[in-house]
């Protein structure tokens, strides 16, 4: 069996945030309309190493795309091993016969498809005249989220960032300034400074306790909550969620491992407090923002359908450009 092998660098060179956002938005639409299979993530937890590995399968039926991603989350990797917190590998399958079509590095795919969901959520939920964005967390995913956000809001006037690592915050700020030359970019000392007065707040930390508090939040703020992607993780004060319009990427996954998982487990929130899934907004089956002063929250856990849509895009472009190499398995 000949299989197309694509390195991480080759995948990165084939991806653009514009194309990924289009593919991922379509995947959310397909899910909302009932044309996607996506079994729950399977977790292997490694408590003594503060990490886990997940298997994420999906099938987009009308697009005839099937994939499985293996991805880890080990927050201590950068400090202990000089490795990324998240590393992924993805396989693309032929639904007709189950054959393996391609094996490819999945780090860029994970970063870009997650960022795409944030950009799509902001497109539907943030106020159209948003000018100030605050970032809590300044790692790889924060930088990817910035790319997607600037695609939707190219006229942002101010970007603020805070991170536990001053070096990471400075690197983010430098990249942000290069991407948005006319925008004021500032490294701030606290989460409060990043959040107060911001129109859009993006959180991308692995925190297991709230970092952003209700007293700091202005009416009309939109949150992209990206960091909580496993049980016990949370970044927002539950009081924010209680007065927000909450949109999740997937109810089953978010209730287990998203921003809402801890408040749900404590009885602070219930399923009726969740307005919609993102696909409902994309498909037009539910309205998005309906008032300028609404506080909106997008709870992103990262879906296998996003991987499938992005992997298919990479494979199609690789075949047309003759990228990668074929190996016999």
C-alpha positions as CSV (number, residue, x, y, z in Angstrom):
1,X,0.0,0.0,0.0
2,X,1.4,3.4,-1.0
3,X,0.9,6.2,1.5
4,X,1.6,9.9,1.1
5,X,3.9,11.0,3.9
6,X,4.0,14.7,4.7
7,X,6.4,16.2,7.2
8,X,5.3,19.0,9.6
9,X,7.2,21.5,7.5
10,X,5.5,20.4,4.3
11,X,2.1,20.6,5.9
12,X,2.8,24.1,7.2
13,X,3.9,25.3,3.8
14,X,0.6,24.0,2.3
15,X,-1.7,25.8,4.8
16,X,-3.2,29.3,4.8
17,X,-5.6,30.6,7.5
18,X,-8.0,31.8,4.8
19,X,-8.4,28.4,3.2
20,X,-8.5,26.6,6.6
21,X,-11.3,28.9,7.9
22,X,-13.4,28.3,4.8
23,X,-12.9,24.5,5.1
24,X,-13.6,24.5,8.8
25,X,-16.7,26.7,8.5
26,X,-18.1,24.2,6.0
27,X,-17.3,21.3,8.4
28,X,-19.3,23.0,11.2
29,X,-22.2,23.5,8.7
30,X,-22.1,19.9,7.7
31,X,-22.2,18.8,11.4
32,X,-25.2,21.0,12.1
33,X,-27.1,19.6,9.2
34,X,-26.4,16.1,10.2
35,X,-23.8,15.0,7.7
36,X,-20.9,14.2,10.0
37,X,-19.9,11.3,12.2
38,X,-17.7,12.2,15.2
39,X,-17.4,9.7,18.0
40,X,-16.3,11.2,21.4
41,X,-12.6,11.8,21.9
42,X,-10.8,8.9,23.6
43,X,-8.4,10.0,26.4
44,X,-5.3,8.2,27.8
45,X,-4.4,10.2,31.0
46,X,-0.9,10.3,32.4
47,X,-1.4,12.0,35.8
48,X,2.1,11.6,37.0
49,X,3.3,13.4,33.9
50,X,0.6,16.0,33.9
51,X,-0.4,15.0,30.4
52,X,-2.7,13.1,28.2
53,X,-3.1,11.6,24.7
54,X,-6.3,11.7,22.7
55,X,-7.6,9.9,19.6
56,X,-10.0,11.9,17.4
57,X,-11.9,10.2,14.5
58,X,-14.3,11.9,12.1
59,X,-16.2,11.3,8.9
60,X,-17.7,14.1,6.8
61,X,-20.2,12.2,4.8
62,X,-21.1,14.4,1.9
63,X,-17.4,15.4,1.4
64,X,-16.4,11.7,1.8
65,X,-13.5,12.6,4.1
66,X,-12.4,10.4,7.0
67,X,-9.5,11.0,9.4
68,X,-8.1,10.1,12.8
69,X,-5.8,12.3,14.8
70,X,-3.6,11.3,17.7
71,X,-2.7,14.4,19.8
72,X,-1.2,14.9,23.2
73,X,-1.3,17.8,25.7
74,X,1.7,18.0,28.1
75,X,2.0,21.5,29.5
76,X,5.4,20.9,31.1
77,X,7.0,19.7,27.9
78,X,8.6,23.1,27.0
79,X,10.3,23.4,30.4
80,X,11.2,19.8,30.9
81,X,12.0,18.5,27.4
82,X,12.2,21.5,25.1
83,X,9.2,20.1,23.2
84,X,5.8,21.6,22.3
85,X,2.9,21.3,24.7
86,X,0.9,19.8,21.9
87,X,2.1,17.4,19.2
88,X,-0.1,15.6,16.7
89,X,-0.1,13.1,13.9
90,X,-3.0,12.7,11.5
91,X,-4.0,9.9,9.1
92,X,-6.4,10.3,6.2
93,X,-8.4,7.3,5.2
94,X,-10.3,6.3,2.1
95,X,-13.9,5.7,3.2
96,X,-14.5,3.4,0.2
97,X,-12.2,0.7,1.5
98,X,-10.6,1.9,4.7
99,X,-7.2,2.2,3.1
100,X,-4.6,4.7,4.5
101,X,-4.1,7.5,2.0
102,X,-1.8,9.8,4.0
103,X,0.2,10.2,7.2
104,X,1.1,13.7,8.1
105,X,2.4,15.9,10.9
106,X,-0.5,17.4,12.7
107,X,0.8,20.3,14.8
108,X,0.1,23.0,12.2
109,X,-3.2,21.4,11.4
110,X,-4.2,21.5,15.0
111,X,-3.1,25.1,15.5
112,X,-4.7,26.4,12.3
113,X,-8.0,24.5,12.6
114,X,-8.4,25.6,16.2
115,X,-7.6,29.2,15.2
116,X,-10.1,28.9,12.4
117,X,-12.9,28.0,14.8
118,X,-12.0,31.1,16.9
119,X,-12.1,33.3,13.9
120,X,-15.4,31.9,12.7
121,X,-16.9,32.3,16.2
122,X,-15.8,35.9,16.3
123,X,-17.3,36.5,12.9
124,X,-20.7,35.5,14.1
125,X,-20.6,36.6,17.8
126,X,-18.3,39.6,18.2
127,X,-19.6,43.1,17.7
128,X,-18.8,44.2,14.1
129,X,-17.1,47.4,15.4
130,X,-14.8,45.6,17.8
131,X,-11.5,47.6,18.1
132,X,-9.7,46.2,21.1
133,X,-8.5,42.5,21.6
134,X,-7.1,41.1,24.7
135,X,-5.1,37.9,24.8
136,X,-4.6,35.9,28.0
137,X,-1.8,33.5,27.0
138,X,0.8,34.0,24.3
139,X,1.8,30.6,23.1
140,X,1.5,28.9,19.7
141,X,-2.3,28.8,19.8
142,X,-2.5,32.5,20.7
143,X,-0.4,33.4,17.7
144,X,-2.6,31.3,15.5
145,X,-5.8,32.9,17.0
146,X,-4.3,36.3,16.2
147,X,-4.0,35.4,12.5
148,X,-7.7,34.3,12.3
149,X,-8.9,37.3,14.3
150,X,-7.1,39.7,12.0
151,X,-8.6,38.1,9.0
152,X,-12.1,38.8,10.4
153,X,-11.2,42.2,12.1
154,X,-8.4,43.7,10.0
155,X,-9.0,47.1,11.5
156,X,-8.3,46.3,15.1
157,X,-6.8,49.4,16.8
158,X,-5.3,47.8,20.0
159,X,-4.0,44.4,20.9
160,X,-3.0,43.6,24.5
161,X,-1.3,40.4,25.7
162,X,-0.3,38.9,29.0
163,X,1.4,35.6,29.8
164,X,3.1,33.9,32.7
165,X,6.2,34.0,30.5
166,X,7.4,37.6,29.7
167,X,9.5,36.1,26.8
168,X,6.4,34.5,25.2
169,X,4.4,37.8,25.7
170,X,7.1,39.8,24.0
171,X,7.4,37.3,21.1
172,X,3.6,37.5,20.6
173,X,3.7,41.3,20.7
174,X,6.5,41.4,18.1
175,X,4.6,39.1,15.8
176,X,1.3,41.0,16.3
177,X,3.0,44.3,15.4
178,X,4.4,42.8,12.3
179,X,0.9,41.5,11.3
180,X,-0.9,44.7,12.2
181,X,1.5,47.5,11.7
182,X,-1.1,50.3,12.4
183,X,-2.3,48.7,15.6
184,X,-1.2,49.6,19.1
185,X,0.3,46.4,20.6
186,X,1.1,46.2,24.3
187,X,2.4,43.6,26.7
188,X,0.5,44.1,30.0
189,X,1.3,42.8,33.4
190,X,-2.0,41.2,34.4
191,X,-5.1,39.4,33.0
192,X,-7.1,42.4,34.3
193,X,-5.2,44.8,32.1
194,X,-5.7,42.6,29.1
195,X,-9.4,42.2,29.7
196,X,-10.7,45.6,30.9
197,X,-12.4,47.5,28.1
198,X,-11.6,44.8,25.5
199,X,-14.2,44.0,22.8
200,X,-12.8,40.6,22.2
201,X,-10.9,38.4,24.7
202,X,-9.0,35.3,23.7
203,X,-7.9,32.8,26.4
204,X,-5.4,30.1,25.5
205,X,-4.0,28.8,28.7
206,X,-4.0,25.3,30.3
207,X,-5.4,26.7,33.6
208,X,-7.4,24.7,36.1
209,X,-8.7,27.8,37.9
210,X,-10.4,31.0,36.7
211,X,-8.0,33.7,35.4
212,X,-10.5,36.2,34.1
213,X,-13.1,37.6,36.5
214,X,-16.6,39.1,36.0
215,X,-15.8,42.5,37.5
216,X,-13.4,43.2,34.7
217,X,-15.8,42.5,31.8
218,X,-17.6,45.2,29.8
219,X,-21.0,44.7,28.3
220,X,-20.8,43.5,24.7
221,X,-17.5,41.6,25.2
222,X,-17.0,38.5,23.2
223,X,-14.8,35.6,24.5
224,X,-13.0,32.9,22.6
225,X,-12.2,30.4,25.3
226,X,-9.6,28.0,23.7
227,X,-7.5,26.7,26.6
228,X,-10.0,24.4,28.4
229,X,-9.9,21.2,26.4
230,X,-9.9,18.6,29.1
231,X,-11.8,17.8,32.3
232,X,-11.1,20.2,35.3
233,X,-9.7,23.0,33.1
234,X,-11.3,26.4,33.2
235,X,-10.2,30.0,32.4
236,X,-13.3,32.1,33.1
237,X,-15.1,33.1,36.4
238,X,-18.4,31.2,36.2
239,X,-20.2,34.4,36.9
240,X,-19.2,35.5,33.4
241,X,-20.8,32.4,32.0
242,X,-24.0,32.9,34.0
243,X,-24.7,36.2,32.2
244,X,-23.3,35.3,28.8
245,X,-24.8,33.8,25.6
246,X,-22.8,30.6,25.5
247,X,-22.0,28.9,22.2
248,X,-20.0,25.6,22.2
249,X,-18.3,23.7,19.4
250,X,-20.0,20.5,20.5
251,X,-22.3,20.0,23.5
252,X,-21.1,16.5,24.4
253,X,-17.4,17.4,24.2
254,X,-17.7,20.8,25.8
255,X,-19.8,19.5,28.7
256,X,-17.1,16.9,29.4
257,X,-13.9,18.9,28.8
258,X,-14.6,22.5,27.7
259,X,-14.8,25.8,29.5
260,X,-18.3,24.9,30.8
261,X,-17.3,21.5,32.3
262,X,-16.4,22.6,35.8
263,X,-19.4,24.9,36.3
264,X,-21.6,22.1,35.0
265,X,-20.1,19.6,37.4
266,X,-20.7,22.0,40.3
267,X,-24.3,22.8,39.3
268,X,-23.6,26.4,38.5
269,X,-24.6,25.9,34.9
270,X,-27.0,23.4,33.2
271,X,-27.5,22.5,29.5
272,X,-30.3,25.1,29.2
273,X,-27.6,27.8,29.8
274,X,-26.0,26.9,26.5
275,X,-27.5,28.8,23.6
276,X,-26.2,26.8,20.6
277,X,-23.4,24.9,18.9
278,X,-21.3,27.0,16.5
279,X,-22.5,24.9,13.6
280,X,-26.1,26.1,14.3
281,X,-24.9,29.7,13.8
282,X,-23.1,28.8,10.6
283,X,-26.0,26.8,9.2
284,X,-28.5,29.6,10.2
285,X,-30.6,27.4,12.4
286,X,-30.1,29.7,15.4
287,X,-29.3,33.4,15.5
288,X,-25.9,34.6,16.7
289,X,-25.5,37.9,18.5
290,X,-28.8,39.7,18.8
291,X,-27.9,42.8,20.9
292,X,-24.8,45.0,21.1
293,X,-24.5,44.7,24.8
294,X,-24.7,40.9,24.9
295,X,-21.7,39.1,26.5
296,X,-20.9,36.1,24.2
297,X,-18.7,33.1,24.9
298,X,-17.4,30.6,22.5
299,X,-16.3,27.4,24.2
300,X,-13.8,25.7,21.9
301,X,-12.6,22.1,22.7
302,X,-11.4,21.3,19.2
303,X,-13.3,18.9,17.0
304,X,-12.2,16.0,14.8
305,X,-14.4,17.4,12.0
306,X,-12.1,20.4,12.0
307,X,-9.1,18.0,11.5
308,X,-10.8,16.1,8.8
309,X,-11.7,19.2,6.8
310,X,-8.1,20.6,7.1
311,X,-6.4,17.3,6.4
312,X,-8.4,16.9,3.2
313,X,-7.3,20.4,2.2
314,X,-3.7,19.6,2.8
315,X,-3.9,16.3,0.9
316,X,-5.6,17.9,-2.1
317,X,-3.0,20.6,-2.3
318,X,-0.1,18.2,-1.7
319,X,-1.3,16.0,-4.6
320,X,-1.6,18.9,-6.9
321,X,1.8,20.3,-6.0
322,X,3.5,16.9,-5.8
323,X,4.6,17.6,-2.2
324,X,5.7,14.9,0.2
325,X,6.8,11.4,-0.7
326,X,5.1,8.0,-1.0
327,X,6.1,5.2,1.2
328,X,5.1,1.5,1.1
329,X,3.4,0.1,4.2
